[in-house]
Amino acid sequence: MRRRGLAPLLAVSVTATLAPALATSTADAAEVGAAPAAATGSALDQYVEQKPKWQRCEADLPAEYQCATIKVPLDYRVPGGKRIDMAISRIKSTAPDQRHGVLLANPGGPGGPGLDMPMLMKESLPESARQKYDLIGFDPRGVGRSTPVTCGLEPEEENWLRPYKEATFDKDVAWARDVARKCREKSGATLKHITTRNTVRDMDLLRAVLGEKKVSYFGYSYGTYLGAVYTQMFPGRADRFVLDSAVDPARAWRGMIQWWAEGAEPAFDRWTEWAAARSEQYGLGDTPKKVDRTFWDLVQRADEKPIEMDGEKYTGDDVRGMMRGAVFGVKEGTELVVELKKAAAGEPASAKRLPAPAGTARPAADADVPSDNGTAGFWTVVCNDNSAAWSRDPESYRRDAIEDKGRYPLFGDFASSVKPCAFWDRSAEPATVVNNKVGSLVVQNEWDSQTPLPSGQALHADLKGSKMLTVLGGEGHGVYPSGNACADGEVEDYLTTGKLPAKDVTCEATAGSNGDARENRKRDVLPGAPLPQRSPDRF
């Protein structure tokens, strides 16, 4: 951010408690978190005592939106060693006399910047919640303005969801090996420390710097995993946690990528039924079986001769990759197939209705951030968090891709084929097992393309103090805010009062909320809000 006039400093309590950053269990974090940092003589005191130099983030943005940078340890085992930047932001409570605390937020990723989250949450939350919180954003370590990592990748190297083909598999293995090598060469000793657990430690250090005993939190997608790991490592610091569109901790991360293929199959079946019921309007077939045949005929035709539209050519693999996400919104999936069918027949068609092919990268929006930072940040976390989930044998990926293409024909080989994590260094720490009783609200659409419903249900089971809000018939990745009075009301009540529902809640999707989800996906924002949508191939 460009720095402008200096804003008043936020008061910081040097006696704010900071649970030891290397706590590895709920008991450890709870037991030692009660001692004030100033009394412990901890090597982390130098970090806790920082006073953020808040100032206006940008001259053309509201003055209330303030930014600062603090320092955090690169390696929490050696807090006196190398330090890296953590870029933070805030919008203060609209009613200081009613202020409850701070609300941190994360938009997803891994590799997604979150510095603008206060601006986006301000537009989403009702005034009753705005009065309760200072809204706090941050770029996770390695991302954006927080000492960004890079692998020096060219755009074609960032396209990572590669369908299995016998003729190209050796090239895909070489690509995966090269990405891992480039990441090590470009980011060096920093690389292994870019993990979810270390980002959670940064969040807790930020809590202490802000002088808060606890934090409230709103996380989307990958942000739900970040929040869940925080509740595991620092349970005594977690206040009101909303986890929207949830990751299953046990499947981070190869299993979560594979869930894109598993979850697409029931969504595809639902789509064929929806399109068949509207055959007079769309002409794809008057039974689910005929709609299914129409689609796979298009895939075969595109494999034989790519379908050309607006100067672009689409292979059968492109068609499968695009359909994976689109099929979760039945109208969106139908419109995609209609346009492809017209183009294949030589009729006028528009690629504007088509999503980006699977694995397409998005360059960093900030000119001061490496262009591959989003992809580099993604791989550092996905590979570092749990290296044990990734086989070191390239042939095992070949076998899995072939098997899963048979089981999940739409996307199975994309999800299971070789990835750079096969050639990554071993994780510095074991993966986090989430199993605690911290209160939280897990929020989930029934038809979510990135984190399918079973994923949210799994996190709910792991967080035994949680309640779950499910939107039946809900489409899209990211529930709040959707314009659905039932779902939005439950989230806002919890944030405002701190009281979870007495039992799990089921809301019914409305035509309006699903319609908004479709339109907002096209506009690249979350349903019903100005929140930026994650890449279609991220969490």
N, C-alpha and C positions, 0 to 999 in steps of 0.2 A: 504494500500500500504506500502511496505517496504520503509523506508526513506533513501535516499542516500545523496550525496553532495548538499549543499544549493545553490539554484539558486538566481540570483538577484531579489530583490523585485519589484513587480509591483507598480508604483507610485499610491498613493491613495490621492484623494482630500478630506480633512476633511470638506470642504464646499459643498460636493456633496449633492444634494437634495434627501430627502427621504420622499415620500408621507406618511402620517400617515398610519400605517399598519392596522388600524382597519377601514379605510374608507369603507363605505358600499354602496356607490353610485357613479356613474360617476361624478356627480356634486361635491360631497365631495372631491374625489381624485384630480380632476382637480383644484378645488379652492385652496386647501391648499398645493398643491404640489409645489408651486412656491417659498416658503420660504426656504432658506438654513438651513440645519439641525443645523449647528454650531450656527445659530442665534436664534434658537427656544428654546435652552435649553432642548431639548427633552431627555427623558430617553433612547431613542434609540441611542443617540450620541456615547455611549461607544461601540456600535456595528459598527457604521459607520466608526469609527476611527481605526478599526482593519487593520493591515497590514499583508496580507497573507504571510506566509513563504514558498514561492514556492521552490520546489525542484523536482529533477527527480523522476518520479513515480515509476519506476522499473529499476533495473540495466540492464535488458535485453530488455528494450524498448528505443526508441529514446530519446535523451536528451531534445529535444524540447517539449516533452510531460511532463508537470509539474503538480504537485499536491500540494494541501494545505488543511488545515482545518480551518474554521472560526466558531465562536460561534453565535448562534441565540437564541432568547427567546423561551422557550417551549410554553409559553402562552403570546401572544402579548398584552394582557390586563394587564399583570404584567411583564413588560420588565426587572425589577430589580430582578425577581425571578429566577427560575431554568433555566439554559442554556443547550442547546444540541449542538452537533456537526453538521456541514454541510460540507461534503467532496466535494471539488471543483477541477477542472482541467482546463488546458488551453493548447493551441498551439497558439503562437503569429502570427500575420499577417506576411506574407512573404514580404510585402512592406510597412513599417511604414509610408512612406510619402504619401501613397495612402489609408491608413487605414480609414475606415468609423466609426468603433465602435466594439462592441462585438456581437457575435452570440451565444446565448444560445441554447441548444438542449436537447430534451427528447425523449427516444426511445419508450415509452409506459408503460403500466402497468395496473392498479396501482400496485406498488410493484416492478417495474423494475428499476434496477440501471442504472445510466447514466454517470458514471465517465469516461467511455471510449469513449464517444461520440466525443470528439475532434479528436481522432485517426480515428474514422470511418468516420466522416464528411470530414476530410482531404482527404481520399481516394475517396470520392464521388464528392466533389465540384471542379469545374474548377479553374485554376490558377487565373482567373479574379476575382472570388469570394474570393479565399484564400487571395488575396492581401487586400481585403476590411475589413476583420474581424480577431479579436482574437477569436478563437473558444473556447467556454466555456462549460464544462460539469459539472454535479453535480449529486450526489445521493440525491433524494428527502428525506425529513425528514422521519425518521423511516426505511429507506432502506439502505442496504449495509453498507457503512462506515459512514453514517449519523445517529449515535446513533440508531442502528437497533432495531426494535420491534420484539418480539417473542411471540408466544402463547404456545410454548412447545408441538407442535403437532407431533404425530407419522405420518409416511408416509400415512397410510391408512386413517387418519383423514383429510389429505389434499385433498383427492379425493372428490370433492364437487359437481360435476354435476351428480346427482343421479336420475335415471329414477323413475317415480312413479310406485309403486306396492302396492296394498292394504296390502299385507302380511308384507311388510318392512317399511311402512310409519311411524309407531310409532318409529321404530329404527332410521329412518332418522331425525325425530323430536328430539329425544334424542341426536343424533350426533350434530345437529345444536345448541342445547342448550349447549352442552358440549364445543363446540368450542368457543362460545361467553363467557362462564364462564372461560375457560382457558386463553383466551386473556385478560380478566379483571385481572385475578390473576397474570399472568406473566408480563404484561406491566403496570398495575396499573394506576397511575395518568397521565402517558405519553399518554395513549391510545387515549383519547378523543381529543387530540391536533394534531393527525396525520390526517390532512384533506387537501383537495385541496386548500382551501382558505389560510391556513397557509403556505403551500408550495409556493403559489404565493407571500405571504408576504416575505418568505425567498428569493425568486428570486429578489424581489425589493430591499431588503436589500443588496443582493449581488451586484446588480447594483450600489448602492451607495458606497459600499466598493471598487468597481473597479473604482470609480470616473467617472461614466458615467451618462449623463443626460437621455439617453434612452437605451433600449436594442432591438436588433433584435432577432428573435427566430425561431427555426425549431422544430416542434413537430409532432410526429407520434402517431396516435391512441389515447390512454389516454392523450398523450402529446398535442393533439389538444384541449382537454377540459381544460387542464392546461393553455394553451395559451389563450384560449377564456376567461377564468376567469380573467387572467391578464389584458386583454384589458378592462374588465368591472371594475375591481377594480382600475387600474392605467392607464387609457387611455392616459394620457399625457406622459407616459413613454414608450409606445409601438411604435416601429419604423417599421421594416419590418418583418412581421409575415407570415410564411408558415405553414399551418395546413393540414397535409397529412393524409387522411383516418380518417374522422372526426366523433366525438361523437356528438350526439344531446343533448345539455345541458338539455333540458326538460325531457329527459328520463334517466338521470343519477340517480340511476344506475340499479334499477330493470328492467326498461323498456329497457335498452340497452342489458341486458342479454336475455330478451325475444325476442329482435329483431333478435337474432341468429336463433331462430325458425322461425320467420316470414320470414326472408330473405332467409332461406334455401328452402322454397317451390318453388318460381319461379326459383331458381337455379337448383333444382331437375328436374323441367319440362324441362328446357333448356338442362340439361344433357341427359334426355331420348331421346330427339330429335337428339342430337349429336351422341349418341351411336347407335341409330336406323339407322342413315344414314351411319354407318360404320359396319353394321351387319356382312358383310362377313369377316371383319378383327377380330372382337371381339366376335361375336356369342352370343350376349345378346338379340337379337330380332330385327326384321326388321321394327317394328313400335314402336312409343313411348309407346303405351299401353303394348306391349309385353316386352319391356325393364323394364317398371315399374313392371310388374308381376314377371319378373326374380328376381328383387331385393327383393320384398316383400316375395317371396317364400323362398329366402335365409334367410331372417329375421325369418320367421316362423320355418324353419328347424333348425336354430341355437337356437331358443327358446326351441325347443323340445330336441335337442341334440347339444351342443356347437360344433362349427367347430374347429378342431384342426390343428394347423400349427406351425411348429418349436417349438413344445413343449408347446405352449400356446393355451388356449381354449377361443373361442370367442362366447359369447351369442348373441342373437338377439339384445339386448340392446347395446352391444359393437359394433355391426355392424351399428346400427343407429347412435350411437355417433361418430364413425369414419367417417361415410359418410357425416355427417353434414358439416364439413369443406372441405372435399375432393370434394364434388359435385360442388363447385364453380370453380374448375379447371376441365373442362369436361374430359380431358384425365386422370387426376389423379383419378377422380371418377370412370372412366371406368376400369382403371388398378386395382383399389381396388376390384371391383366386380368380375373381371375376376379371380383374385387370390383366392378370397373366394369361387367362384363357383368351381374352380379346387379342392381346399382342401375339399369342401363338397362332391365331387365326388370321393375322395380318390386318386386324381392325385397329382403329385409333385407340390408344390406351395411354395412361399416364403413370410414370414411375413415381410421381409425387405421393401416391397412396401407398407406396412400398416402404417398409422399414429398411434400415441398413442391414446388409448381409451379416451373418454371424461372425463375431470376433473383430468387427471393425473398430478401430481405435479412434478416440477423440483427442486431439491435441490440447495441451494445457491452454486455458484462456488467458493466463497472465504471461506477458512477454518476458518477465524476469524469471520464470520457472521453466526448467527443461521441458521440451515439447513431449518427451516420453514419460514425464513424471507420473501420470496416472497409471500407466502400465507398469512402470518400475515399482511404484508403491503397491500396486496390486500383487505382483509376484513376490515382493519381499515378505509381505504378511502371509500370503497363501502358502508359500513354501517354508517360511521360518516358523510359523505357529506350530506346525505338526509334521515334521519331516517323516515321521514314522508312517504316516498315511500314504506316502508315495513310494512305490516300488523303485528300486534301482535297476531293474531289469527291463530294457526297452521291449523285449519280446512279450513281456506280460501285458504291456499296453496294446500290442497288436492283438493278442488273444482277447482281451477285454473289449476292444473296439469291435471286433468281429462278432463276439457273442452279444454285446449290447445293441448292435445294429439289428440283430435278429429279434431281440426282446423288445426294443424300443425303436422301431424303424424310422421315426421322424428325426431323432436327434441322438440316438445312443452312441454312434461312433464319434460324433463331434465331442461329446462329453467325456468319453472314456479313453480317447487316443492320447498319445504321449504329450506331456507338458514339461516346461522347464524344470519343474520341481523334481523330476527324475534325476537331475544332475546338480541339485542344490547341495550346499553343505548341511550338515546335521544341525538340528535345532539346538539352541543354547539351553533351553528349558523344555521339560515335558509339556504336552498339551494340557490345558486347564480342564479339569473335570468340574462341571457346574452341577452342584447339588446342595441347595441351601433353602432356607425358609424366609428369605428377605421378601417383603411385600412388593409386588409390582403388578402392572397391568399389561398383559400380552394381547395385542390387537392384530386381527388377521382377516383378510378377505378369503372367501372360499376358493376363488379362482385367481390365484396369484402366480404369475409366470416365473418369478425369480426365487421366491421362498414358498413353495407349495404348502397347502394347509397342514399336512402331516408334520412339516418342519416346525410350524408354530405350536402345534399340539405337543411336540416333543420338548420344546423349551418350557412350555407351561408345566409339563410333568417334572422337569428338572428343578424348576423354581417352585418349591412346594408351598411358598407363601403367596403365590401369584393367583390372580383371577384372569380368565380369558374371555375376550370379547370377539366373537366370530360373526362376520357379516355373510350370511347365507346368500348365495347368488352374487356376492360382491366380486367385481372384476378389477384387476389392476394391482400394481405393486405399490403399496402405500395406502393406508386407509384414511388417516386423519390429515386434514379435514376433507370430507367428501360431500358435504351438504346433506348427509344422512343424519337426521335429527337424533335418531337412536344412538348411533355410533359416536357421533361428535359429542353428544350430551354426556355420555358415560366418561369419555376421556376428559372433558372439561370439568366435570364434577369431581373427578379424582384429583386433578391438578389443583383445583381450587380449595377443596376441603381436606384432601389427604385420606379420604375414606374410600377403600376399595368396595366394589359391589359385594353384597353378601354371598353371592354365588356367581358362577360363570354366566355370561350374558350372550344371548343370540339376538342379532338384529337382522332384519330382512333388507336386502338391497332394494333400492328404488330405481325406476327407469331413469330418473334424473341423475342420480349419483353415478350409475354406470355410464350414462351418456357423457357426463362431465369427465369421467375417467378416460373415455375414448378420445374426446377432443383434447384433453390436456396431454395425453400421450403424444398426440400429433404436434402439440405446441412445445413438447419437451419439458413439461412440468408435472409435478405430482397431482393426483386427482384433487380438484377443487381449490388449489393453492398455487402460489408462485414458487413453491419449492422445486428446485431443479431435479428432474428425473435422472437417476443413475443411468449409466450406459446400459443398453439392453443386455449386455453380457457381463454385468457386474452385480454386486449385491448392495 
